Amino acid sequence: MELTVLVFLGSGLFLGWSLGANDAANVFGTAVGTRMVRFSTAAIVCSVFLILGAVISGAGAAHTLGRLGSIHTLAGAFMAALAAALSVYVMTKRGIPVSTTQAIVGAIIGWNLFSNSQTDAATLSKILSTWVLCPILSGVIAVALFSLVKHVLNRSEVHLLRLDAYTRFGLIAAGAFGAYSLGANNIANVMGVFIPASPFTDFTINDSLTLSSTQQLFLLGGIAIAVGVFTYSKKVMLTVGQEITAVSPIAAWVIVVAHSIVLFMFASQGLKHVLTNAGLPSIPLVPVSSSQAIVGAVVGLGLLRGGNTISWPVIGGIAFGWVLTPIIAGLVCFFGLFFLQNVFNQPIMG
Amino acid sequence: MFSFQKPVSLFGGTKSLERRIDEFLDKVTEAGLIFSRAVNLYLDKGPCEEFEAFLQQGAEVEQRGDVLRRDIETRLYEQTLIPELRGDVLTLLEHVDNVINIYEANLFRFSIQSPTIPADCHTGYSKLTETVVTSVESLVMASRSFFRDLNAVRDQISKVIFYESEADRISTELQRKVFASDLPLANKRHLIYFVEHIDELANSAEDIADEISIYAIKRKV
């Protein structure tokens, strides 16, 4: 593989690293922050399941991003991923929880504008509608799940210590499911833009396991996310765990499960087929934000308790960040592509 | 980045710790039974060999209670169990352990000071002893419920409060009776001193019950 290819892929790997550093905290933050699960356990489980989710189930959401805008050159994909990564970095620095999903969508639209490509309005509206649907759905699932868990636990006579052990196990299992769903849903953000310009070719291991070029890209992206988890997520996990002090371990478990179910629903091709075959309305396979899912679940549980504990100005600030991120990423991508084409003489249009 | 802590098994050790907590609470009940029998024996026979045997038994129960409490506390910290409620549980165990200490201290007072209790006050002392022991026993039930069945905590706490009020009533009656007697003031003060220390058991039980009611709210899902 040429060095320039690796350099261009570098922006995607940087985006993957920042996804691992930040979004892993959504999955294991409370568990590690409250010392229910050790960081080393969380990091290993999170990394393994993130990579599995990315390689096995990552294709579904990636197709939707591909329909939004197809970037045919590595240089273009490089700038789109870099713009997304820089936007996430800047917003995170300012303490606004954002997601790579919004950033990469903004960057792809920036590419479309620069290259005079048509933005598929139907796909864009599908993605935007899921950004509203995702936190609402997560909140509804969290409320239903919490009510069920509360009903069961208040009628069972489980010893406090036994419940503690079950909760620990539950947090690890939910974290594994969450990491798998995060990998499946969000790998499209990290490596999706590189699919049309992928430098890899399919290869087969022992005549039985074939890894497509996309799966190889996703494996590389998954490893980058895992590196982000190992190198930088501990601090973010502890911050998340300490910020959500009012959340009990059981509520934390409910939040992680609700978040994971939502991410899985928007990533699972199998679930889509089941729903379609049953004549039910199918769920669009779209990369959604794990931060949105977490915030939705937390707000849902807050409303269940009367809503007094919810800080609406904070929620408003977070929602404003969700609107601002794609705009910033789009602008950075647009001007970045201009520089790449005119200053560095890189082929952008293919 | 990684910490090298003792590996924490997911379910192993939990049952053993549950058993230790149960055994610790059993010791509180045992201490109450010993105290009740010892005081009634003292009222019947005064200072005697049998009373000293009960005192010895009480001291052994207190020592075993201390060992169990320290072991439970160490395990809770070492295995980083119940991080959210660990502080509450440790405080609860320490305060309950203090009740065993009060039982033992009272028996030592009887042994060392050998108070002369007039026969017409025997019933009062006996009733007070039974009531404070019942109050502590209700506290033990409330503590067990805190660990296993939160719905039952409130009922048990109500019992603790009821028996504490009952102990206050008996203690007041007993103090009036002592002061209305023709005994020298020094004897009266001595007898009141014992009434107050026996009653302290019910007061402690009520204080701990109040704490449990708050812990139970925090424990609710």
Boltz contact constraints between the chains, C-beta under 6 A:
constraints:
  - contact:
      token1: [A, 34]
      token2: [B, 83]
      max_distance: 6.0
  - contact:
      token1: [A, 35]
      token2: [B, 80]
      max_distance: 6.0
  - contact:
      token1: [A, 35]
      token2: [B, 83]
      max_distance: 6.0
  - contact:
      token1: [A, 40]
      token2: [B, 2]
      max_distance: 6.0
  - contact:
      token1: [A, 150]
      token2: [B, 221]
      max_distance: 6.0
  - contact:
      token1: [A, 153]
      token2: [B, 221]
      max_distance: 6.0
  - contact:
      token1: [A, 157]
      token2: [B, 148]
      max_distance: 6.0
  - contact:
      token1: [A, 157]
      token2: [B, 149]
      max_distance: 6.0
  - contact:
      token1: [A, 159]
      token2: [B, 18]
      max_distance: 6.0
  - contact:
      token1: [A, 159]
      token2: [B, 147]
      max_distance: 6.0
  - contact:
      token1: [A, 159]
      token2: [B, 148]
      max_distance: 6.0
  - contact:
      token1: [A, 160]
      token2: [B, 147]
      max_distance: 6.0
  - contact:
      token1: [A, 161]
      token2: [B, 14]
      max_distance: 6.0
  - contact:
      token1: [A, 161]
      token2: [B, 17]
      max_distance: 6.0
  - contact:
      token1: [A, 161]
      token2: [B, 18]
      max_distance: 6.0
  - contact:
      token1: [A, 162]
      token2: [B, 14]
      max_distance: 6.0
  - contact:
      token1: [A, 164]
      token2: [B, 81]
      max_distance: 6.0
  - contact:
      token1: [A, 164]
      token2: [B, 82]
      max_distance: 6.0
  - contact:
      token1: [A, 165]
      token2: [B, 10]
      max_distance: 6.0
  - contact:
      token1: [A, 165]
      token2: [B, 11]
      max_distance: 6.0
  - contact:
      token1: [A, 165]
      token2: [B, 14]
      max_distance: 6.0
  - contact:
      token1: [A, 169]
      token2: [B, 10]
      max_distance: 6.0
  - contact:
      token1: [A, 250]
      token2: [B, 221]
      max_distance: 6.0
